[in-house]
Amino acid sequence: MKIIINGKYHGKDEKIDVINPYNQEIVDNVPKCDKSDVKEAIGSGKNSQKILNEWSAYKVSNGLYSAYEDLKKEKKKIAKIITKETGKPIKDSLMEMERSVETLKLSAEESKRIYGEVIPLDAGLGGKGFFAFTQKLSLGVVVGITPFNYPVNLAIHKIAPAIAAKNSTILKPSIKAPISPLRLCEIIDSYFPDGVINTITGYGSELSDELVLNPNVDKITFTGSVPVGVMIKNKAGMKKISLELGGNDPLIVLKDANIEKAVKGATLGSYLYSGQVCMGVKRIIVENEIADEFLDLFIKETKKLKIGDPMNMETDIGPLINEKAAEAVEKSVDKAVENGAVVIHGGKRKGNFFQPTILDNLSENMDIIANETFGPVSPIIRVDGIDEAIKIANSSDYGLQAGVFTENINNALKCANEIEAGTVFVNKQSTFRTDNMPFGGFKLSGIGKEGVKYAVEDMVKTKLIGLNLRG
């Protein structure tokens, strides 16, 4: 697969293989880019943005709608690529593509709704006799850096809103899963001026300084790890930044909950894409009075999950992205057991695969509770009452999303108001997102919001124009 710079396809002599996590076969390879490629891409974006800025919102919207129609036609084909390069079960890859198609459509719609407003200057001292209004202007060049777990959907959440706001873009996808987002960019590129979309593949450690420090970059939107996100924030200077850095999301199950619904939410939330989801359920906090009943049902539901070939529509659990990731989960579980946790289901690794695992007898100060585990692990924390549940939910350094199951409106509102997270769902697990909602967390979970409307708002700058109408 080749990259796109200034509307042209580029290869490199040095390439990086993309490996199928399930069978270790080479899916394809991509160019190993260097800083000179990044500079060229950014320069291309800088020049093309001036051209795009002359387009009407109507024309931008039509371009995005046309790309939406093409993406819709290719969604099954690209879903198979996602599964090959990530190991994600095909039914989940198909769902990712459905969401991605919708996100592109939402961006086409939003491109026509970038409004300024009339400002009543006469509400301030000395403002009588003025007429003032604001304009929303494009920023310029937007760099998007994306991870492997949702390679198309997370890419489209960065580049489509940027283009809707008449910015040019540079996408740097994860080297573990670059093929499907590169195809996405090829589709969109065909409807816009050369250089509006540019793609770069390679190792972040070699390319990040140029992507972050280049003075022609106006915004960086990144999804990934906390250390890299903090590095970007510290180096970005006056650039706008959006950071989505993962989560350690709690699921609270109170004694008045519908336990069957809570168990289904916990199962889906914990094991979707083998737990490699930033908004996945990472901590299950259950009131003591119902904990045993909850666990019995949770084990039964977990046992129903089918592990195997991710290309099989019946498969629920595929491999982790690589063996190193599976080993990290294994070490985390083993350390928890050493500190007193009890494995009541699963707990075994075979190559890239890790069994859906339920742990009991945990305390909030254990590493597996304090830190995000990027794998199919469900730690159970037993509590005495809603106040202790909220306290433990808030004890994490992360605050992305949270879920609470309760049939009591007072308990629901108490949790919604007191849990420190960017989103709190009632009677729904944290592992839920619609592509039009504001998505982004508090604390170490990041800065800013995604969701098309909210992403666009952060991809424009505001200019005030005032007319002195005094006689």
Buried (B, 14 or more C-beta within 10 A) or exposed (E): BBBBBBBEEBEBEEBBEBBBBBBEEEBBBBBBBBBEBBEBBBBBBBBBBEBBEEBEBEBBBBBBBBBBEBBBEBBEEBBBBBBBBBBBBBBBBBBBBBBBBBBBBBBBBBBEEBEBEEBEBEEEEEEEEBBBEBBBBBBBBBBBBBBBBBBBBBBBBBBBBBBBBBBBBBBBBBBBBBBBBBBBBBBBBEBBBBBBBBBBBBEBEEBBBBBBEBEEBBBBBBBBBBEBBEBBBEBBEEBBBBBBBBBBBBBBBBBBBBBEBBBBBBBBBBBBBBBBBBBBBBBBBBBEBBBEEBBEBBBEBBEEBEBBBBBEEEBBBBBBBBBEBBBBBBEBBBEBBEBEBEBBBBBEBEBBBBBBBBBBBBEBEBEBBBBBBBBBBBBBBBBEEBEBBBBBBBBBEBBBBBBBBBBEEEBBEBBBEBBBBBBBBBBBBBBBBEBBBBBBBBBBBBBBBBBBBBBBBBBBBEEEEEEEEEE
